[in-house]
Amino acid sequence: MTVGVDPGAPLSRDAVSGLRHELRTPVNHIMGYAEMLLEDLGPDRSERRTALEEAVGAARDVLSLVSVSLPAGRTEVAQGDVAALYESLREPQQRILRALTPLVGDGADAGDEFVADLKRILNAAGRLVSAPASAPAGTKEAAAAPSGSEDAQARILVVDDVEDNRELLRRRLQREGYAADCAEDGHAALEMIARQPYDLVLLDMLMPGIDGYEVLGRLKESPATRDIPVVMISALDELEKMASCIERGAEDYLPKPFDPVLLRARIRACLEKKRLRDKEVEYLKQVGRVIEAATAVETGSYESGTLAEVASRSDELGRLARVFDGMAAEVRSREERLRRRIDDLKAEVSAARGAKRPSGAELDFASLGTGKRFAGRYEVIETVGAGAMGMVYRTKDLELDEEVAIKTVKPELVVDDTAVERFKDEIRLARRISHRNVVRTHDFGEWQGVYYLTMEYVEGVTVRDLLNTRGRLGVSPTMAIATQLAAALAVAHEQGVIHRDIKPQNLLLDGDGVLKVMDFGVARLAERTSGITETGLVVGTPAYMSPEQLLTDADLDPRSDLWAVGVVLYECLTGKLPFTASTPVALIAKVLNETPPTPTELNAEVPETLSALVLELLAKRREDRIGSAQELEERLGRLG
């Protein structure tokens, strides 16, 4: 029984209600499991049926005894009535134990579930008889301990240099059901506490050698013992002495001779505080384990099941640990899938690395020769390529002694100061993006009438090179491209930057399969100075433009980039663009009105789920597409 009351006072209405609940709960377990077992028994199991029916009958007798002794609504019950009730419950309890205990050993042939249910019944029967937490004065010592209560097994150390004092306290504590040890002085007490933990110390103040003050001080100074509650017990009853002990960290102070009722109450209060503090310390320790697990996830060293002990808790922390473990396992699974996909992509990149680059003679914009100094600071190593914006060079920054890429801008794109300022604004935005899947933009400058950008140099091939040399890609490398592209766009969009020109030519892959998105901040300038009506552009950038972008809608949002992602993935999976035409007008008409074949129709290896996701990205209306790059990244991660 765990209802705490004054030992001489009758139980209040609330205490009676709590006791009824405490006794009826195991009765419910006994009858419920026994009746289920009876329903499952066949006719050839008469001896088991007889035993189970005996248990049910005994449980019903318990219920009757409880109802008579503790009727619902009764305002007060005497302590003697409670003790008599517990005594009367022993007989039906023993009937249950005698009837069912033999079945545990004989029930192996009935299966583990049968034996487990029998054990549940026997465990519940064992909880029927326990002495009241506050037995009436004069009861036997054996009946005074609250079996199963929180402090029944508490270990208390009595420290006093007078043997009669120690013996008196020891016997009083044993009468209350506690485990009591004794120390005859402060040295012995500190040694005993160092060897084993105690739940409470009853400490005399005046002792030879190390007195109670010093013992108290040492206990409270040490992190290992500071949480052990200490109650000072002394014949000194001056107020200043009591105050001094409390200031040094004692939980309480009892003057000799002490009142047993007061001693009992003080001990219980201290043990309850210790119990709560222990729970708090354990809780914080397990919170620390969750934090450690979070750190392990960040470093990639988390092992599934690490939080099993915390997850077994029934509180919110346990729920958090279970959710965390599941999420961590999912994150790890996604990372492993991405690593496999990137390995497949690396193989594709490696096979395409031998592709021939265009020579300077094939470029439509004056190139800089190898070894030439540019802007007085950059030495040209080689020409990398050309695009709608201008030329791209691999150079060495002579001041920083590192390689950078330089992109020169065609003069017709910066015809006046307004265009230059607009370009600078776009570059300022682009420089805010910092992510491993984005080519970092360094600077914007002008040299001898030529405007240029300096950027991170990445050795690799573009997705366009990959498609030109390898044809359509497998599902795994395409997923590696898609996941990294979505991650890059999620960061850019969060900074308010829309790329506006996602296409295979702007997606660079290094030798490790890491994707880098190029030309953030550049596309908008090109968009404002060139149109889709120019002959020959239908197979370039416009092929990746969203419907709203083709209609020159100035109010573009991140979903236009997601349309372009859909086109890129469609091309990677099928080797074809979703929309092609011989003229810009025909292209616009197809984009606005036609639905392309599904990727699965063109490539049976493409899973239906991935095919549907690509078509969702290619929805005509923005509101019908995936809502954000972050959502796209999450959905890609869930695809097997």
N, C-alpha and C positions, 0 to 999 in steps of 0.2 A: 504494500500500500504506500502511495507516495503523497497522500494528503497530509500536510503538516499542520498540526494543531497544538494548542496548549495541552499538556498531558492530563490536567485535571478537569478541563472544561469539556462540555459536550460538543459534538460535531455540529457545526452550523448547517443550515439548509444547503448552502453551496458545497460544503464538504461532503454531506450525505450524497448529493447528486454526483459529485466526482467519484465517490467510492462505488456507487451503484454502476457507474459507467466502467470503472476499472474492473469490476467483477463480472459484469455481463459480457465484456469483450471476449475473454477466453472461452466463456460458455458458448458464445456465438461461433467461435472457431471450432470447438469440439463438435457441436451438433452439425454444423455445416459440412465439415469434411467427413464425419461419420456417415451422415445421410447420403452423401455422394458415393461413398464406398459401398453402402448397402444397395444403392441402385445398380451399381456395376457388378455385384456378385451374382453368380449363377446358382442354381438350386443345389449343386453338389458341394457348396461351401458352407454347410450348416454351422460348423464350429466357428467360422469367422463371422457369420451373420449373428450368432448368439452373442459373441464378444462385443461386436459393434452395437447391437441393440442394448446390451448392458451399459455401455458407455453413454449412449444417448439417454437412457433412463436416468443414469446418475447425473448427467448434465441438467436434465429437467428438474431433478431434486435440488441441485444447486440453485437453479433459477427461482424455485419456490422459496428456498431459505432466504435468498437475497430479498425477494419481494416482501416477505413477512417481516424480516428484521429491518429493512431499509425501505419502507414504503415511499412511493413517489409523493412528493409534496410535504413530507414530514419536516418540520422546522428544526428539530433537534434530536440527536441520538446520543445516548450516554456512552462514554468510553467502555464501560463494562459490557454494554450490549454489543459493541463492535468486537471486543475480544471474544465474547461468547459466539458470535457469528463465525469468526475465523475458526474457532474450535469445532463448531458443528460442520464446517466444510471439509474437515479432514476425512470423514467417513466416505462421502461420495467421491472425493478425490482419489482415495485409495482404491475404491471399486473400479474407477476408470483405469488406473495404473495396473491393477492386477489383471483386468480383462484384456488390455491391449498390448502390454509389454511382451508377452510370449509371441504375439503375432509378428513382431518385428523380425525375429530370427527365423520364423517359419514362412515369411511372406515373400522370400526371394523369387519363388516360382510365379508369383503374381505380378512381378515387374517392379522396376525402380519407383514408379509413380505411386504404387500402392504403399510401399515401405515409406516413401517420403511423406505421404499424407498421414500415415500412422504416427510418424515422428512429430508432425505438426500438432496432431491431437495431444500427444503426450507432453509436448512442450507447453501447450496451452493449459493442460491440467496442472502442470508444475507451477503455474502462476496463480492458481486459485487460492492457495493458502500462504499468506505472508503476514507476519505480525504487524499491527498498526505502527505507523511512524512515531506516534506519541502514545505509548502504552500507559495505562493507569499506574500510579505510584504503587510500589510494592510488588509488581509482577516480577517473575523470574528473569534473571539476566539473559537466558537463552531466548526468551520471547521478546526482549526489548529491541533487538536490532531490526530495522526495517529492511527485510530481505528484498533485494532488487532495487532499493532506492539509490539515489545518486551518490550519497555519502556513506553507504553501509560498509564499504571496503576501504574507507579512508584510513591512511596510516598517520598517526599523530605521535610526535616526540615530546615527552615530558622532560624538562630540564630543571632539576632542583637538587641542591646539595644535602637536603634533609630527607632521609630514607622514608620516614613516615609520610611526609608530604607527597613524595613520588608514588608510594604505594596507594595512597588514598586516591590520587588522580588516576592512576593506572586502572584501579578497580572500577572507578566511576565511568571511565571511558569504555572499558570492556562491557559494562552493564548496558551502555548505549550502543554496543555493537561495533565499536571501532577497534582497529588493530593499534595497540599502544606499545611504544618502546620507551625506555627511560635512560637518561644520562645524568650522572652525578655531578658534573661540572661543565663549564663552558668548553674546555678542550675536548672532552669526550663528545659533546654535542656537535661541534664543528666536524670532528672526524666522522661521526655517524652520518651526518648530512652529506658529507663528501662522498660516502660510499653508496648511499641509496637516497632516492627522492622521498620527501615527506610532503604530506598535504597540509600540515599545520604543525606549528611549534608552540607549546605552552612553556613559557620561559620565566623562571624566577629572576628577580632583579638583583638581589644581593647574594653573591656567591664568591668564595675565595678564588684567587687566580684571575681568570677571565670572568668578569661579572656579566650580568644580563645586558647592560648597556653596550658593552663591547661586542658581545655575540650578535646583538641586534644590528649594530653598525656594520660588522663584517658581512652578515647575510644580505643586507640591503646594498652594499657596495658591489657585490659580485653579480654579474649578469646571469650566472647559473642559478643563483638562489634568491634573487631579489623579489621574485614573484611568490615565494613561500610566505603565507600569512603567519604573523607572529602575534600571539596574545600574551601580554605580560601579566603575571600573577605574583602579587607581592603583598606582604603585610603593611608595606608603606602605602598609606592612602592619602597622602598630601596631594592637593590638586596640581601643584607645579611638577611633581614627579610624574603624574599621569600625562600632563601636557608634554613634558620632555620626551617621554616614550613615543607618544603619537607623532611628535615632530620628527623623530628619528626613523619613522616608518612603521611602527607597530600598528596592527589593525585595531587593537582594543587593549583595555587594561581592566583587570579584575582584582579588587583588593581581597585579601584573606581576612577572615574566613569567607569563602564564596558561597553563593546560593546555587544549588544544583540546577534549578530551573533556569537561572540566568546563565550559568555556565553552558548548559545545553543550547540555549538560544544563541549565545555568542559563537559557540563552535559551529553551529549550523550556518549562521550567517557568514562566517569566515570561509567555511568550506564551499558554500555556494558562490561566493566571490572568486575563490580559487578555481572552481569548476568553470565559471564563465570566463575567467582570464585564460585558463588553459585552452578553452574552445577558441577564444580570440587569437591566442598565439598560434594555434594550429591552423586556424582560418588564414591568418596572415602568411603563415609559412606556405600554405597551399596556393594562396594568391601569388606568392613569389614564384612558385613552380609554374604557374600559368604565364607569368611574365618571362621566365626563363625559356619556356616553350615558344613564346612569341619571338624572342631573340633567335632561337634556333631555327624558326621558320625563315627569318630574314637571312640567315647565313646558309640555309639549305641543309642543316644538319638535324632537323626535327625527325624523330622516328615515331610512326603511328603507334598509339598505345602508351606513350610516355606519361600521359595524364590519366591513366586508368584509375589510379587511387582517388584522385580528385574527382574524376567523373562519376565515381560510385556514390558521391554525396547526393542527398535528396534535396538540397537547397539550390538557390540560384547559382552559386559558384559551381556546383556539380553540373548544372544544366549548361553553364557557360563552357565548362571544360569539355562536355560532350559535343557541343556545337563547334567549339574551337578545333577539337580533334578531327571532326568530320570535315571542316573547312580546310584544315591543314593537309589532310589526306587528299582532298580534291585539288588543292593548289599543287601539291607535289605530283599528283597524277597529270595535271595539266602541263606542268613544267617538263615532266618526262616525255609527254607526247610532243611538246614543242621541240625538245632536244632531238627526238627522233626525226621530226619533220625537218629541222634545220640540217641534220646530218644528210638527209636525202637531198636537201637543197644544195648543200655543199658539193655533193657529187655532181649535180647538174652544173653548178658554177665551174667546177674543175674541168668538166668536159667542154665547156664553152670558152674557157680562158684563151684558147688558141685562135679565137676569131680575129680576123685581120681588122685593124683599125684603119679609118680613112686617112689617106695621105693629105698633106697640105695642098697639093694640086687639085684635089677634089672639092675643096672648101670654097664657099661663096663669099668669104670675107677675108681680107688680107691677114695672113698669119705671121707670127713672129718666129724667126728661125731659132733653132736650138743654140743655146749659149748666149743669146741676146739678153741684155740687161733691160728690164722693164721698170719704169718709175724709179730708176736709180737704186732699187732695193731688191728686186726679184730677178733671179737668173732663170731663164726658160730652160727646162729640161727636155720637155717634149710637148707636142700638141696632142691634146686628149680628144677633142672633137669640136663639133659646131652644132648650133641649134638656132631656133627662131630669135634668140636674144643676141647671139654673137659667138665668139670663139671661147674655148676652154683650154687652159694650159696647166700643165704640171710645172711648178716652179720651186725654187729654193729661196726662202726668205733669208737674205744674207745677214740681216741684223739679228734674227733670232735663231739662225742656223737650223731651220726645220722646213719641211716641205709643206707648201700650201697650193691650193688650186686658185687660179685667176680666171674669172669670166669677164671678158670684155663685152661692152654693150654697143650694139649697132647705133651709129649716130642718129638714124631716123627715129629712134625710140626716145631720145632726149633732145627734142628740137628747141626747147626753151627752158627758162628758169623754173616755170611752173612744173614742168615734167620732172626736172631734177629734184625739186623739193618733194614732189609726190613720191618719187622713187626712194628718197631718203626716209620718208615716213614709213614706207612699206618695209624697208630694211631695218628700221628701228624696231618695228613689231617682230620681224623675223628673228632678231637677235635675242629676243626674250625667250625663245624656245630652246630648251636644253634637254636633250634626250638622246640616248644611244642610237636610236633609229632615225635621227635627223642630222643631216650634214650641217655642221655649225657655220653660220655666217660670221665673218670677222669684221670686215671693213668695207667702206664704199669710198672710192676716190676718183680723181681725174688726172690724167697725164697726157700732155701734148694733144689735148682735145678729145681724148678717148676716156670714156667713163668705164670703170671696172669694179668688180667685186672680188674680195679675197675670201676664200672659204677653206674649211677643213678639206685636206686631200685624202681621198679614200681610193686605194688600189682595188680595182674590181671590174665587174661587168654590169651593165644595166639589164633590167628585166627584158628590155627590147632586144639586146644582144642574145639573151638566153632564148627568147622565143624564135629569133631569126635562125639560131644555130641548132636548137633542139626541137623546135616545133612545139606542140602543146606539152604541158608539164603534167606530171603525175599529181594525184590528189594530195599526197603528203607534202611535196615541196610547195605546192600552191597554198596549202594551209599555213606553212611556215611564212610565206610572203604575206598572206592576209593578216595573220596575227600580229606581225611586227608593224605592218602598215597601219592597222587599226590603233595600235599603241601609240605610234608617232602622231597620228591625227588627233587622238584623244588629248594629248598634251598641247598640241597647237591650238585646237579649238577652245580648250580651257583658257588659253591666253588671248582668245579673241581673234586668232589668225586663221583665215580660210585660205587654203592653198590655191584653188581655182584651176590648177593644171596638173592634176594627178594623171599620170600616164606611164607606160613602161619605160620611156626614155628618162623619166625623172626618178626612177627607182633604181638605186645602185646596190649591188651585192658584193660584199668583200669575200675573201677566200674562206672565211669561217661561216659563210651563209648569213651574216648579219646584214639586214637591209637598212639602207640609208636613203631617206627621202631628200631630194635636192630641190632647189629653187623656191623655197618659201620666200614670199615677198617680192618675187620677180614676175610671177605670172600676171598680176593685176596690171602692171605697166604694159606688158605685151598685149593684154586683152583690150586696153584702151586705145592702142595704136594700130591694131590690125583687125580685120573683120572676117567673118566666115564667108563673105561673098567672094573673096579672092580665089581665083581659080587654082586648083591643086591642093587646097587645104583640107579637103574632105577626108583624107586618110591620116591627117595629123591630129592636132589637138581637138578640133571639133568632134571627132569620132568618140571622144571621151567626155564631151560636155553634156550636162544635164539638160532636160527640156527647158527649164527656166533660164539656163545660161545661154542656150541657143536663141532664145527669144529676147536676149539682151535685157533680162530682168536685173535691174541694179540692186535689188534687195535680196542678194544671195545669202544663204546661211550654210552651216556645216553640212547639211544634207546634200548639197551639190557635190561636195567632195566624196560623199558616200556613194552617190551615183557613179562617179568615176571609178571608185574602188570596185563597184559591181562590174563595170566594163572590163577592168583589168583582170578580175578573177574569171570572168566569162572567157576572156581570151586565153588565159593560162590553162583553163580546163579543157577548152575545145579547140584551141588553135585558130579561132575565128572571132571577129568582132560581132557583137549582137546586131549591129545595124551598119550596113554599108550601102553606098549609092555613088553614082557617077557625078552628081552635082550637089552643091550645098542645099538647094531647095528640096531635092529628093531625099537627102539625108534627114533634113528637119521633119519632113512629112513622115518618114518611117519612125523616127524617134518619138514623135507625138502621137502616132496612131497605131503602130504595129506592135505586136508582142513577139519577141524572138522565140525560137525553139528553146526548150529547156536544155541546160548543159547535159543532163542525163540522156536526152534524145541524141545528142551529138557524140557523147562519150559515155558508154554504159558503165564505166568504172566509177563515175561520179555518184556518190550517195544521194538519195532523194532529199535528205535533210539539207545537205550542202547546196544542191541545185535550187531548192526552194529559197534558201537564204539569199543566193545570188539574185534571183528574180525579185525578191523583196527589195533589194538594194536598187533595182532597176524599175521600181514603181514610177509611173508617170507623175503622180502627185506626190509632193514632198511629204505630206502628212501620212502617206501610206508606206513610206520607207522606214527602215530601222531608225530610231530616234536620234542616236548619237554614236560617235566612234567608240565611246566607252562601252555602250551596250553591245555594239558589234564585237568588240574584243571579248566580252564576257560570253556571248553566244558562241563564238568560235571556240572558246576554251571548253565549252560543254560538248562540242561535237567530238565523237570518239575517233 
